[in-house]
Amino acid sequence: MRIGFALPQTGFLGGPDLIGTTVRRAEELGYSSVWVNDRVLWPVRPQAPFPAGDGTLSPMWQRNLDALDTLTFAAAHSSRLRLGTGVLILPLYDPVLLARRLTTLDILSDGRLNAGFGLGWSPDEYQVTGTQWKGRAKRMEDSLDVIEKIWAGGTVSHASPWVSMPEAVFEARPVQSPRPPVYLAAYSPAGLARIAERADGWLPAGIPVPAMAEIYQGIKAMAEAGQRDPDEIELVVRANCSIGAEITGEDRQPFHGSVDQIIDDAVACAGIGADEVFIEVQYSPGIDSASAYSDHLEAFSVLTSIDVVSRL
């Protein structure tokens, strides 16, 4: 199982020195990938609660660096690490311009892009970008179509309620063939079916491991029913960590508790067939300095060499 780490992109952590240091050290420690999030704004009076924890927005998001610019900077400071978006809120973007940016990142990194997409949960982000909340799933499907056409290269055209593109030639193509891997964050029946039909993997967060296993098997069953090889669909887990003292009791949330408990949760993900887990510590209460963040980059690097089988 591959292990990744979320870059220091938010709050007091977000800056060139720590990002560069993190990328170089992550590569030395044997991590497989680094990841970024996508936040547009921090509304003072949000129209909808954050769909996890107590529903409040992390104050770290009040300062949030752009996802793709952060990954491009990370690409320049590394030679091996995969570069993941976990996730871009796809309907908020013009898909033609986004396809160009993603293609550029894949070319400049020599084929290291992991493209993670989602629908998002914030009506405020849709409002401020002039994007209709209603019909967002259909818009996402259309955006995936546009991006895949442009990635394929050659002469491309597209006509939909959202994109009117006359025939045009796209010779800048991603290094990866047939395309960079596409991971989708989804939880609804329609979203899970979308993964089974067209994605390279599922990118969940905040779900207990047994429930994750059940949903993942359901995705693979839908893929097989659609005449697709279910082994083509990966499971990449975003581990949103809340690090502190050991938590006892059966109601402990996944990736909450001591470092050892979180390591055990990652190992449990390997046990259900996860292909990758990436560790996100930026929002943990214990991360109150750049050194605390870096200390946890070191602590969780044990996962890059741990004998998973012996821990199951």
C-alpha positions in Angstrom: 0.0 0.0 0.0 1.3 3.5 -0.9 1.5 6.2 1.7 1.0 9.9 0.9 1.0 13.1 2.9 -1.0 16.3 2.6 1.1 19.4 1.9 1.1 22.4 4.3 -1.2 24.6 2.4 -3.5 26.3 4.9 -3.3 28.8 7.7 0.1 29.6 9.2 1.6 26.5 7.6 1.1 27.6 4.0 4.3 29.0 2.6 7.2 28.3 0.2 9.8 27.3 2.8 7.7 24.6 4.6 6.2 23.3 1.3 9.6 22.9 -0.2 11.1 21.4 2.9 8.2 19.0 3.2 8.3 17.8 -0.4 12.1 17.1 -0.2 11.8 15.4 3.1 8.8 13.3 2.1 10.7 12.0 -0.9 13.7 11.1 1.4 11.4 9.3 3.8 9.8 7.1 1.1 6.4 8.7 0.8 4.7 8.0 -2.5 2.7 11.2 -3.0 1.8 14.6 -1.7 -1.8 16.0 -1.8 -3.6 19.4 -1.8 -7.2 20.5 -1.0 -9.4 23.0 -2.7 -11.2 25.8 -0.8 -12.4 29.0 -2.4 -13.4 31.0 0.7 -14.2 30.9 4.4 -17.8 32.2 4.7 -18.5 34.1 8.0 -22.1 32.8 8.0 -22.0 29.6 5.9 -25.1 28.4 4.2 -24.3 24.8 5.0 -22.3 23.2 7.8 -19.1 21.4 7.1 -20.2 17.7 6.7 -17.9 16.3 9.4 -17.2 16.7 13.1 -19.3 19.4 14.7 -20.0 21.1 11.4 -17.7 24.2 11.9 -15.2 25.3 9.4 -11.5 25.1 10.4 -10.0 28.5 10.9 -7.0 27.2 9.0 -9.1 27.6 5.8 -9.2 31.4 6.3 -5.7 31.3 4.6 -5.7 28.7 1.9 -3.2 28.5 -1.0 -4.4 27.6 -4.5 -4.3 23.8 -5.1 -2.7 23.7 -8.5 -0.2 26.4 -7.9 0.9 24.6 -4.7 1.3 21.3 -6.6 3.3 23.0 -9.4 5.6 24.4 -6.8 5.9 21.0 -5.2 6.7 19.4 -8.6 9.7 21.7 -8.9 11.1 20.6 -5.6 10.7 16.8 -6.2 11.5 14.2 -8.8 9.6 11.1 -7.8 6.5 12.0 -5.7 3.1 11.8 -7.2 1.1 15.0 -7.1 -2.6 14.6 -6.0 -5.6 16.9 -5.8 -7.7 15.7 -3.0 -10.0 17.0 -4.3 -10.7 19.8 -6.8 -14.4 20.9 -6.8 -14.8 20.2 -10.5 -18.1 22.1 -11.3 -16.5 25.4 -10.1 -14.0 25.3 -12.9 -14.1 26.1 -16.6 -13.2 22.6 -17.8 -11.2 23.8 -20.9 -9.0 26.0 -18.9 -8.7 23.4 -16.1 -7.7 20.7 -18.6 -4.9 23.0 -19.8 -3.6 23.6 -16.3 -3.7 19.9 -15.4 -2.0 18.9 -18.7 0.7 21.5 -18.0 1.2 20.1 -14.5 1.5 16.6 -15.8 4.0 17.7 -18.4 6.1 19.8 -16.1 6.2 17.0 -13.5 7.1 14.4 -16.1 3.8 12.5 -15.6 3.2 12.6 -11.9 -0.4 14.0 -11.6 -3.2 12.3 -9.7 -6.4 14.1 -10.5 -8.9 13.9 -7.7 -12.3 15.5 -8.3 -15.5 16.1 -6.2 -18.8 18.0 -6.1 -18.0 19.8 -2.9 -20.5 20.6 -0.2 -20.5 24.5 0.1 -23.3 26.5 -1.6 -21.2 29.6 -0.8 -18.4 28.4 -3.1 -20.9 27.8 -5.9 -22.5 31.2 -5.3 -19.2 33.2 -5.4 -18.0 31.5 -8.5 -21.3 32.0 -10.3 -22.0 28.3 -10.5 -25.5 26.9 -10.3 -25.9 24.5 -7.3 -28.8 22.8 -9.0 -27.6 20.3 -11.7 -24.0 20.2 -10.4 -23.7 16.5 -10.9 -24.6 16.7 -14.6 -22.2 19.6 -14.9 -19.5 17.5 -13.3 -20.1 14.7 -15.8 -19.9 17.1 -18.7 -16.6 18.6 -17.3 -15.1 15.1 -17.1 -16.1 14.5 -20.8 -14.4 17.8 -21.8 -11.2 17.1 -19.9 -10.9 13.6 -21.2 -11.4 14.8 -24.8 -8.7 17.4 -24.4 -6.4 15.0 -22.7 -6.8 12.6 -25.7 -5.5 15.4 -27.9 -5.9 16.0 -31.6 -9.0 17.7 -33.0 -11.7 18.1 -30.4 -15.2 19.6 -30.2 -17.9 19.7 -27.6 -21.4 21.0 -27.3 -23.4 21.0 -24.1 -25.4 23.4 -21.9 -22.2 24.4 -20.2 -19.5 24.2 -22.9 -19.6 25.2 -26.5 -16.3 24.4 -28.1 -15.8 24.5 -31.9 -13.4 22.1 -33.5 -9.9 22.9 -32.1 -6.6 21.2 -32.0 -5.0 20.2 -28.7 -1.4 19.0 -29.1 -0.3 19.5 -25.5 -1.2 16.1 -24.0 -0.4 14.6 -20.6 2.7 12.5 -20.3 0.6 9.7 -18.8 -1.2 7.5 -21.2 -4.1 7.1 -21.8 -4.5 9.9 -19.1 -3.6 10.8 -15.6 -5.5 8.7 -13.1 -8.9 10.2 -12.1 -10.1 9.6 -8.5 -13.6 10.7 -7.5 -14.8 11.6 -4.0 -18.4 10.4 -3.8 -20.9 8.9 -1.4 -24.3 9.0 -3.1 -25.6 6.1 -5.1 -25.2 8.1 -8.3 -21.7 9.2 -7.4 -20.6 5.7 -6.6 -22.1 4.5 -9.9 -20.1 7.2 -11.7 -16.9 5.8 -10.1 -17.8 2.3 -11.2 -18.4 3.5 -14.8 -15.6 5.9 -15.5 -13.1 6.6 -12.7 -9.8 5.1 -11.8 -10.5 5.0 -8.1 -12.6 6.1 -5.2 -11.3 8.8 -2.8 -13.3 8.7 0.5 -12.7 10.4 3.8 -14.3 10.2 7.3 -15.9 6.7 6.9 -15.3 3.8 9.3 -13.1 1.2 7.8 -15.8 -1.6 7.8 -18.3 0.7 6.0 -15.6 1.8 3.6 -14.9 -1.9 2.7 -18.6 -2.5 2.1 -19.0 0.5 -0.2 -15.8 -0.3 -2.1 -17.0 -3.8 -2.8 -20.3 -2.3 -4.0 -18.4 -0.1 -6.4 -16.4 -3.0 -7.7 -19.6 -5.1 -8.1 -21.2 -2.3 -10.2 -18.1 -2.1 -12.3 -18.2 -5.9 -13.0 -21.9 -5.7 -13.8 -21.0 -3.0 -16.4 -18.4 -5.3 -18.1 -15.5 -3.5 -16.5 -12.6 -5.1 -14.7 -13.2 -4.2 -11.0 -9.5 -4.5 -10.2 -9.0 -1.3 -12.3 -10.7 0.7 -9.6 -8.4 1.8 -6.8 -9.2 2.8 -3.2 -7.3 5.9 -2.1 -8.1 7.0 1.5 -7.8 10.5 2.7 -7.0 10.2 6.4 -8.2 13.4 8.1 -6.3 13.0 11.4 -7.2 14.4 14.8 -4.1 13.5 16.8 -3.9 13.4 20.6 -4.2 11.0 23.5 -5.2 7.4 23.0 -9.0 7.1 22.7 -10.8 4.1 24.1 -14.2 2.7 23.3 -15.9 1.4 20.2 -17.2 4.8 19.0 -13.7 6.2 18.2 -13.7 7.8 14.8 -11.2 6.6 12.1 -7.9 8.4 12.3 -8.7 10.0 15.6 -6.5 9.3 18.7 -2.8 8.6 19.2 -0.3 8.3 16.4 -0.2 4.5 17.0 -4.0 4.3 16.7 -3.9 6.2 13.4 -1.2 4.0 12.1 -3.4 1.0 13.0 -6.2 2.6 11.1 -4.0 3.0 8.0 -3.0 -0.7 8.3 -6.7 -1.6 8.6 -7.3 0.2 5.3 -4.6 -2.0 3.7 -6.6 -5.0 5.1 -9.6 -4.0 3.0 -7.6 -3.6 -0.2 -6.8 0.1 -0.1 -4.1 1.0 -2.6 -3.1 4.2 -0.9 -3.7 6.2 2.3 -2.6 9.8 2.5 -2.2 11.5 5.9 -3.8 14.9 6.5 -2.6 16.5 9.8 -3.1 20.3 9.1 -6.4 20.5 11.0 -5.4 18.4 14.0 -5.6 20.4 17.3 -2.0 19.4 18.1 -0.5 21.0 14.9 0.2 24.4 16.4 3.6 25.1 14.7 5.6 24.2 11.6 7.8 22.0 13.7 4.7 20.0 15.0 3.6 19.5 11.4 7.1 18.3 10.4 7.3 16.0 13.4 4.2 14.2 12.2 5.6 13.9 8.7 8.5 12.0 10.4 6.2 10.0 12.7 3.9 8.7 10.0 6.8 7.8 7.7 6.9 4.4 9.6 4.0 3.5 7.4 6.2 3.6 4.3 8.2 0.6 5.5 5.9 -1.2 8.0 5.2 -4.9 7.6 1.4 -4.5 7.0 0.7 -8.2 7.0 2.2 -8.7 10.5 0.0 -5.8 11.8 -3.3 -7.1 10.4 
